[in-house]
C-alpha cells in the first residue's frame, strides 16, 4: 500500500507523505469544521477523548477563535 500511495503522489505531482498522514489530516479537518470531538474520537477508534484532543491540540486555537466570534455575534445582537 505504501508504494502505491507514493506512486500516486508522484504522478499527481505532490510531495511524499506517509499514508498515516491522511488520518491526521482527516481528523484535523473534521475538528476545524466543527465536528464534535467525541465523534472524531469514535471514528478514530480512540478509547478516551483526552487522547484525541492531545493529539490534535494544534486545531484547538482555531476552535477557540471560532467560539469567540460566535459568542461576539450573539452578544452583539443582545446589546
Buried (B, 14 or more C-beta within 10 A) or exposed (E): EEEEBBEEBEEEEEEEEEEEEEEBEEBBEBBBEEEEBEEBBEEBEBEEEEEBBEBBEEBEEEBEEEEEEEEEEEEEEEE
